[in-house]
């Protein structure tokens, strides 16, 4: 079908964006939950912590560190147990769905082709403006 190599790169970057947005959502939900829980942890430590008032806050911080590794927002924790291993089957299913949708009748295929055609047009317009014109040379 003559598909350009950069079309696959576009699909890959869109998938990475999708994953990043999921991870940002998980990170944000975690932060919203940890904010009031941290206040409760400090209050509990002050009331019941005796000689170790930061005991509960330290536990919360360790949990936060573990969840940070698991969310792996910026792909910094390769080789550790992260959400990436949990999400990997989704990528396989999405690639399978895309390969099943190669025929022209499927909306995914049509949408992807339209997006690539539009981006190819925009890219060629930008590239043509970047090239110096031979008319201006003397």
C-alpha positions in Angstrom: 0.0 0.0 0.0 3.1 2.2 0.1 2.7 3.4 3.7 5.5 5.7 4.8 7.8 4.6 7.6 7.0 7.7 9.6 3.3 6.6 9.7 4.3 3.9 12.2 6.3 6.4 14.2 3.2 8.6 14.4 1.1 5.7 15.7 3.9 4.9 18.2 4.0 8.5 19.5 0.2 8.6 19.8 0.3 5.4 21.8 3.1 6.8 24.1 0.9 9.9 24.6 -2.0 7.8 25.6 0.1 5.9 28.1 1.6 9.1 29.5 -1.9 10.5 30.0 -3.0 7.3 31.8 0.1 7.6 34.1 -0.6 11.3 34.7 -4.1 10.4 35.7 -2.9 7.7 38.1 -0.3 10.0 39.6 -2.8 12.8 40.1 -5.3 10.5 41.8 -2.6 9.2 44.0 -1.6 12.8 44.9 -5.2 13.8 45.7 -5.6 10.8 48.0 -2.2 11.2 49.7 -2.8 14.9 50.6 -5.4 14.4 53.2 -4.0 11.0 54.2 -0.7 12.7 55.0 -2.4 15.1 57.4 -4.1 12.2 59.1 -0.8 10.4 59.4 0.9 13.3 61.0 -2.0 13.8 63.5 -2.0 10.2 64.4 1.8 10.3 64.9 1.5 13.3 67.1 -1.3 11.7 69.2 -0.2 8.1 69.3 3.4 8.1 68.1 5.0 8.6 71.5 8.7 9.0 70.9 8.3 8.5 67.1 5.8 11.1 65.9 6.7 10.8 62.3 6.2 7.0 62.3 3.0 7.1 60.2 4.3 9.8 57.9 7.4 7.7 57.2 5.2 4.8 56.3 3.2 7.0 54.0 6.4 8.3 52.3 7.6 4.8 51.7 4.2 3.9 50.1 4.5 7.1 48.0 8.0 6.0 46.8 6.7 2.5 45.9 3.7 3.9 44.1 6.1 6.3 42.2 8.1 3.4 40.9 4.9 1.5 40.0 3.4 4.4 38.1 6.8 5.0 36.4 5.6 8.3 34.9 8.8 9.2 33.2 10.0 5.6 32.4 12.9 5.8 34.9 12.4 2.5 36.6 13.2 -0.2 34.0 13.7 -3.7 35.3 11.4 -3.0 38.3 7.8 -4.0 38.7 5.9 -1.1 37.2 2.5 -0.4 35.6 4.2 -0.9 32.2 4.0 -4.7 32.7 0.3 -4.3 33.6 -0.3 -2.1 30.5 1.7 -4.3 28.0 -1.2 -6.6 27.2 -3.2 -3.6 26.3 -0.6 -2.6 23.7 -0.6 -6.1 22.2 -4.4 -6.0 22.0 -4.4 -2.5 20.4 -1.8 -3.6 17.8 -3.9 -6.7 17.1 -7.0 -4.5 16.7 -5.1 -2.2 14.3 -3.7 -5.0 12.2 -7.3 -6.5 12.0 -8.5 -3.1 10.9 -6.2 -2.7 7.9 -9.1 -3.1 5.5 -10.6 0.1 4.2 -14.0 -0.5 5.8 -12.8 -0.2 9.4 -13.1 3.3 11.0 -9.7 2.9 12.7 -8.0 2.3 9.3 -9.9 5.2 7.6 -9.2 7.6 10.5 -5.5 6.7 10.6 -5.2 7.1 6.9 -6.9 10.5 7.0 -4.7 11.7 9.8 -1.6 10.6 8.0 -2.6 12.2 4.8 -3.3 15.5 6.6 0.0 15.4 8.4 1.9 14.5 5.3 0.3 17.5 3.6 1.2 19.8 6.5 4.7 18.4 6.7 5.3 18.9 3.0 4.0 22.5 3.2 6.4 23.2 6.1 9.3 21.5 4.3 8.7 23.5 1.1 8.8 26.7 3.1 12.1 25.7 4.7 13.9 25.1 1.4 15.5 28.2 0.0 14.0 29.4 -3.2 16.3 29.3 -6.3 14.6 32.6 -7.5 16.3 34.6 -4.7 19.8 33.5 -5.7 21.8 35.7 -8.1 
